[in-house]
Amino acid sequence: MEISGMEEMIQFPDPNLAENDGLVAVGGSLSRDYLISAYSQGLFPWFNEGEPILWWSPNPRMVLYPHRFKISSSLKQRLHSKKYFVKADTNFNRVIENCAMVSRKGQRGTWITSDMVEAYTELHIHGYAHSIETYEGDQLVGGLYGISLGRAFFGESMFYYKTDASKFALYHLSSLMQQWEYHFIDVQQSTVHLRSLGAEDLDRRRFLEELKEALKYPTKQERWKID
C-alpha cells in the first residue's frame, strides 16, 4: 500500500498473535508514519499521560457498517426538527480538544494526551484526520473525529454537550460513508451504546481481512465537505 507523503511503512508485530485484550506493541512515536502504519495494520494507540505509547488491536473489534446505522426515535426527531446542522473539517482543533476534556464513565482523566492532540492535528493538516461537527446556531455542541485510509474510517472519539449531538454527527458520517462507498467505520472497543446504534463485533482476523480489502482503494486525502 502506497500512501502519499509517507517516508516509510513501520512494520508492527502481527496483531493475530496478540492476546484478546489486544496489546500488540509498546513504544515508538506518534509521528505521521507511525500512526498511518499502525492504522493500516489494524492497530491504534491508547495510553495515559506519562505512560509509554501502547498499540492495540483488540479481539473482538467493533465496527459500524454505514448502511446499518440505527436511527433512534429521539434522533429522528432531531433530524426533522432542523435544530442542529452539521459541518465537516471546519473546526478540527475544537472537536479534538472537546473530546479530550469530556469525562467518561469508568475512566480516570483522558487518554487524549497533549501529544496525541498535536499528532492528530498534523494528520488533519495532511488530509488523513477529519472531524464531523454538530452545531446549534453558531455553537459547537457535539462532534467526532477519526482517521480515513482507503475506504475505512477509524473513529477515535466523540463528544456532546446537547442531547443526541454526537449521534447526529455519527449519523451524518455514516451517510457520507455510504455515499463514498466506504466499507466500515471502526469504533474499536465494544460497548452497549455503540451496539444500540448498529455497530457489531468482528473477530480480529475477519476485521484485518476486511481492512486489507478497504485499503486497496486510494485515500480521500482532502478537506471533507457535507452538503
N, C-alpha and C positions, 0 to 999 in steps of 0.2 A: 504494500500500500504506500503510495507516494502522497505526501501531504505538503502543500505549499508552505515555504518559509522554514521548514524543519532542517536542522543541520544533521541530526542523526536520530535513529529509532533506538531507544533504550530497551533492551530485552529483559523482561522480568521473569522470575520463576513461573513455571506452568501452574496457573491457578487451580487446575484439576487435581493437583497434588496436595492442595491445602485442606485443612480440617473444615467442617461445616461452618464454623464461625467466620471463616474467610480470610484470616490474616495470611498474606502472601509474602510480604517483604517489609523490611524496616530500613529507614534511612533514605538517602538520595536527596532530591531537592524539589522545589515547586516551580522549576523552570518550565518554559513552554514545551520544550522537547520531552521532559519527564512526564508532564501532565498528559499530553497528547498520546505519548507512547503507552501510558498506563490505561487511559480510557479505551484505546484501540485494542488492548489486550484484556479488557473486561475488569479492570481494577479502578478503584477510586481512593483518594486519600481521606483519612478520618482519624483525627488525633486531637488532643487537648494542648493548650498553650503550655510550653515548657517540655513537652514530650518529643521524642524523635518522630519523624514522619512515618505513619503506618499506612500500608497499602492493602486494601481489602477486596475480596471477591466472594461474597457470602453464598452459601448454598442452603436453601433456595434463593433465587434472585427475583424480586418483584418487578414486573413490567406492566405497563398500560398500553394496550393496543389502541391506537387513536379512535378507531371506529367502535370500540366497546366502552367508551366513556359513558358513565351513567349520570343522567341529569336528575337531581333530586327535585322534589316539588318546590322547595324553597328557592333553589337556584333557577328553576323555570320561571318563577315569579320575578326574580331579579332580572332575568333576561328580557322579559316582557315589559318591565316597568321603566326601562331606559334610565334607571337611577345611576348605574355605572356605565363607564365606557372603557375601552382597552386600547393600549398602545404597545408597541414593541421597540426595544432598543433606544428609547429616548431618555432613560434615567437609570441606567445600569448601576451606577455607583450607589444611588439611594436605595435601590432594591437590595443589593447585597449587604449594605450597611444595616438596613432594617431587618433582614434575615439574621444577621449576626446579633442584633440586640434583643430579639424576641426570646423570652424564656420558654422552655419546653418542659413538659411534664416528665419527671424522672431524670432530667439532665442537670448537671451542675455546671453553670456557666454556659459557654458556647464553644462549639468545635470550629466555628468560622473565625480563625485567628486573624490578626492583622496581616500576617504574611500571606494567608490564603486570599484575603481581600485584594491585596496587591497583585497576586499571581493571576486570579481570575479576571481582574480588571485588565491586565495585559492581554489575556486571551480574548477579551471582548474587543479591545483595540484592534486585534489581528483577525477578527471575524469568526472566532470559534465559540465564544461565550455570548449568550443572549439573555435578555430579560423580557418578560411579559408583565405589563403593569396595569393595574386596575385603578381607575380614578373616579372620584365623586366630585364633580365640579373640577376645580384645579388642585384638589387634594389627593395625593397618592395614598390609597387606603389598603392596598394589597398587591401581591405580585409573586413572581418566581423567577429563578434564573437557572441556567444549566449550560451544558456543552453540546454542540452539534458537530457530529462527524459522520460523513456519508449520509445514510438515511436512518441514523439513530440519534435520538436526543437523550442526553443523560441529565435528568432533573437533579439538581443539587439541593435546593431549599425553597420554601415558600413562607410567606408571612401574611398576616391580615390584621387590620385594625377595625374593620367593619364586617358585619355578618356576610358570609359567602364571598368575600372579596378575593380570597386565594382560589376558591373553586371557580370563580368567574374567570380568573386568569388561566387556570388549567383547562377549562372548557375551550377557551379561545386557542390555547396552544394545541389541544387535540384537534380542533377544526383545521388549524393551519397545517398540522402534520398530515391529516387526511388529504388536504388539497395538494400537498407536495409529495404525497405517496411515501412518507416515512414509514419504516417498518414497526417501530415501537418507541415508547418513552420509557427509559429505565428509571424506576423510582427507588431502586437499591434495596432498602430494608422493607420487610413485610410488616404491614400494620393493618389493623382493623379499619381505620379511617380510609386508607387508600383502597382497600378491597371494596369498601362501600361505593367507591367511585368507579369501580370496574377493573381495577388492577388485579393481577393474578400472579401466583408464584410459578416460576420455572425452575426446573432442575438446572444446576450450574452448567452442565455440559451442553444442554439444549440452548441455554442463553448464549453461550460462547459460539455455538454454531450459527444462531440467528444473527449475532453480532457480525460474524465473518461475512455473511451474505449482505448485511446492511452497509458494510464498509467497501463493497465493490463499486459503490456509486461515489461521484465527486461530492465534496463538501460545499455547501452553500456559504462560502466564506465572504459574507457581505452583511451590511446592516439590514435587519429584517423590518418589514412594514406590515401592518394589519389594516386592511381597508374597512 
